[in-house]
């Protein structure tokens, strides 16, 4: 009877017969049937979509691709299976077919991503699907679907179910937690890989091997926990995530570029063929957006991002849970159309204050999106006591950083202004009052 350790791809971790190397000096074993997936047009497209998109405007080496990330996640999936194959409770819940389904889902988990996906998703437009749902069109027909059926014996709908549907049974809940949970292979790879390519140490300051080596099942057997030996590694992963959001993903320059792109997309989305656009590569999308934008306001914003010279908007004001608390609460998690309209009111008020026109698109509001980050809710198993405890219960680090304060302290409300008007607006003595005035006009 074959076991998880007999799966050809898991065997490939040690046999080292066919490998591809990804940074930093990591070997990813490739079986014939894995090669057939990554050589499909749908998967190769990910090699022309960067993992971090606009972040490279601030961290110029952060141009790694979703293709590389998917290979990194797939490698971690193999390591998880190799570790958990020695756990009797895991073997009861997950058979060989389930494990193979987990492997291909890990490899294909970002197949539905389009260029600049997260900034577009965050503005929550009715015509924009989630990238998990968009992946269905790549998974249910075409070459990927054929390889899954013919080479893996897997119904593509099972991959779709793991990626975009609520799991109904214990095995599915366990597999989903391994893919997208408090401690999952997606976070383990992107924190490490984004940190590596951005050239900062923050996302690499947790012991990935120790964390994987401490994995076990939770008390219900439908999700991952860690043994007490992995407690420090888990705490460091929480801190790594916090600092990566603070210093990279929500760096003020990155958020300026994000706000510019979001406003341009918001202005244009009604004139775009989104189904076609979301199937393109990053360069193709930027060209198409600029073509549709022409010489209008969206064109100005896009030219400043993708043209020959970078011109990011300047930070005019910043509010957080501890900086201008009341204004933060009034602006955070507002629907994007509300934010855009409020920014336009502020542009009108600013025009009156300066005695010259500040165009509506020259003021941008950037705020934490409606949806919060997933809480880091995981249990620790203490072997000697045969008892599970919530990590937040025994760790002040997790209790402080992984709960409600994460979004409130890392994701700040910022107002950005075109470089043409930012210096004069900064000198206004009553700036917070003008922001409040714009908010009052929205009531």
Secondary structure by P-SEA (a helix, b strand, c coil): ccccccccccccccccccccccccbbbbbbcaaaaaaaaccccccccccccccccccccccccccaaaaaaaaaaaaaaaaaaacccaaaaacccaaaaaaaaaaaaacccccccccaaaaaacccccccccccccccccccaaaaaaaccccccaaaaaaacccccccaaaaaaaaaaccccccccccaaaaaaaaacccccccccaaaaaaaccccccccbbbbcccaaaaaaaaaaaaaaaaacccccaaaaaaaaaaaaaaaacccccaaaaaaaccaaaaaaaaaaaacccaaaaaaaaacccbbbbbccccccccccaaaaaaacccccaaaaaaaaaaaaaaaaaaaccccccccbbbbcccccccccbbbbbbbccccccccccccccccccccccccccccbbbbbbbccccaaaaaaccaaaaaaaaaaaaac
